[in-house]
Amino acid sequence: MEAYIIGNGTSRKGFDLAQIKGVTFGCNALFRVFEPDYLVAIDDGIIEEINDWGMREPASKTQVIFPPDDERWEPAECNPNRPRSNAGINAMLEAIKLGHDKLMCLGFDFLIDGPESISNMFDGTPNYTMETRASIHDGANRTAYLEWVANKNPTIDFIFVFNPGVRFRQLDTPNIRGMFYDDFKRVYC
C-alpha cells in the first residue's frame, strides 16, 4: 500500500502536489500551501502554528500528528547522542505504523550531495529562520538516520523522487532507490 511523503526541499518546486492520487503525509509548514491527509511536525514553533491554523480551519480534512517527545529524537540504538529527528523521517515512520509499505518521498533534499541539500521551500518565513535551518552536516546525519530506519524496515520500499542530473549521497541500503519526476508523474499521477 503506497503512501506519499512530502518533504519541503526545493527539489519539489514546480511539481503540482494536487496530481498525487493516494494517501499523503506532509511535513511541518506544508499545510500553508497544500492539505495532506496527515501532517507531521516535531518542533515547538511549527506545532504552535499548526495548532493556531487548526483552530481557524475546523473543516480541514488533515489529521495532525505530533509524535510523542521520545520519538522526536533519534533512538540511542541508531545514535547514542540522540540528536533531534526530523519531520520527514517521522512522517515515514507514521506511514509505516499505518501499514504503508511503499513510501514515495518528494522534497527530501538532504539526500542531495551539494549545497542544495539544505534548501527549504519555506526558508525565511515564520519558524524557518537561520536558527532552525539545516546545515550540510545535518544532511549527512539525516542520511545515516534514514539508512538506519530503512535497515530496520527491510520490507518497506523507500522511493525518493528528484529532478534529473541530481547527485545523491552514497547509500548502502537495498530498499532505498530513486526516480525522476517525469517517471513519477507517468507511473503514479
N, C-alpha and C positions, 0 to 999 in steps of 0.2 A: 504494500500500500504506500503510495507516494505522498510526500509532503514537500512543500516548497518553503525553504528557509530564506528569508530576505534580510540580508545584512545591509549596511548603509555605506559601503565603499563606493567610490565614484565610478568604478567599473560598470555599474548598472545604469549609469546616466544615459538617458535616451531610450531605455527599454521601458515599454508601457506595461506596468505591473498588472493592469486590468486584463491582459491577454492570458494570464495564468488561469488554468482550469483545474482547480483542485484545492486542497486544504493548505492555507498559508499560515506561516509563523513569522511574525515580524519582530524587529528589534528596536527598542528604545523609541526614538522620535519618528519612526516610520508613520505612525498614526497621523502626523501632520499633513501627509500627502497621500496616504493610502490606508484603508482599513483592512488589516489582515483578519483572518479568523481568530488567531491568537496573537497576543502582543506580550513579549517577554522583556523585562527590564530588571537590572540588579543594582543600579546606582541611585542613591537617595534623591538627587536633584531631578532626574528624569522621572523617578517614581512619583514625586510630588506633582510634577507637571501632568503626568498621565492621570493621577487622581483628580486634579482640577479639571482636566478635559472630560473625564468620565462623568463628573457632576454636571457639566454643561451639555453632554451628549447622551442622555438616557436611552435614546433609541439605537445606540451603536450595537452592531452585531458582534463586535470584537470581545473575545474573552481575554481578560488581562491576567497574566501570570507573573507574580513576584516570587521567585523561588525563596525558600527559607534561607536565613542568613548563612547557615553552614554550606549550602550549595552555591553561594556567591563567591566562594574561594575554591581554588583548585584542590583536589584531595591530596593529603600528605603522601599517599601511595604514588601519586604522579610527581609531585614536587614537595619535598619536605618543608620548604619555605612557605608554602600555601599562599602564593600570590593571588590577587584578585582574578576571578574568572572573567568572562566577557559575555555579553548578552547573546551573541551569536551561537556560541557553543552551548550556552544554557538553553537556547531555543531548540537546538538539535536534540539535546537530552530530553526536553519536554516532548518533542515529537516521538522520540523512541519510546518514552513511557506510555504514550497513547497508541502504540502498536505500529507506527510507521517504520517501514524497513528500507525505503529508498528515499534518501534526502537530496533534493535538488537545491543547491545552495547558490544564491546570487549575491553579489556585493560583498564578498569576503576577501578583501584586498590584502589582508595580512599574508596571504599565500603568494602574493606577487613579490618577485625578487627585484626590488628597486624602490625609489623614493615614493612612488605612488601607493606603496603598501600602507601608508599611514593616512591616506585620503579618507574623507568622510563627507557624505552629501550635506551634512548639517554643520560643518565647520563654521565657527564664528557666530552661531546662534545660541540662544539660551541653553545652558547645560552642555555646550560643546565649545568650551573656551580652551585656550592653550594649556590651562592647568589639568584638563581632562583628556587632552589629545594623546593618542597613541604615539609611541616612538618606534623607530626601526627595531630597537631591542625588544619591544613588546611583540612585534610581529614574529620574531624567532621563538619567543616563549609561547605565543598563541599557537604557532605551528606545532611545537612539541606537545602541547596540551591536546590539540586536535588529533595528532597521531596516537597519543595515549588513549583517547576516547574511542577512536576507530579500532584500535587493537583490542580494547575491552568489549567491543561490539562487532565481532567479525562477521556476523550475518547481516549487518546493515551496509547498504551501498551509499557512499558519500560521493555525490557528483557535484563538482564546482563549475560554474558557468562563467566564462570570461570572453573578452574580445580577442580576435586573432593577434598574434605577434607578442603576446604576453609571456614573459619568462617567469617560471614558478620556482619556489623554493624546492629543494630536493626532498621528496617524501619516500619513505620505505614502508608503505602500508598498502597491501593489495586491494583493500576495499575503498580506497580513495582514488578517484580519477577526475579528469576534467573534460569539458566540452565547450565549444564556442556557441555564442548566442544564436548565430544563424541555424546551427543544427538543433539547438534547444527549441527555437521557435517552430521549426519544421516538425519536430517529433512531439513536443509537449504542449504546444499552444494551439 
